[in-house]
């Protein structure tokens, strides 16, 4: 379930389900951990997070950061960044008679 195009975010205050956010955070944390089944996977994940974030303990810091996210943080992010000014809309017009559709 997402936010419908054109819907304003002003009225979302207090409407983010704490339990759902917790479930999503758990999924993010444990899905990454479950993917670390081989030493290659561990090495690649550690190298990637250290390369992107900088310090050698970046993987642990990222996992910790996920646990700190609160529903209010998500709402603040959405209100700041998911605005009309930042929206890109693509419109595709397909002529089905030329596309070979039947």
Secondary structure, 3 states (H helix, E strand, C coil): CCCCCCCCCHHHCCCCCHHHHHHHHHHHHHHHHHCCCCHHHHHHHHHHHHHHHCCCCHHHHHHHHHHHCCHHHHHHHHHHHCCHHHCCCCCCCCCHHHHCCC
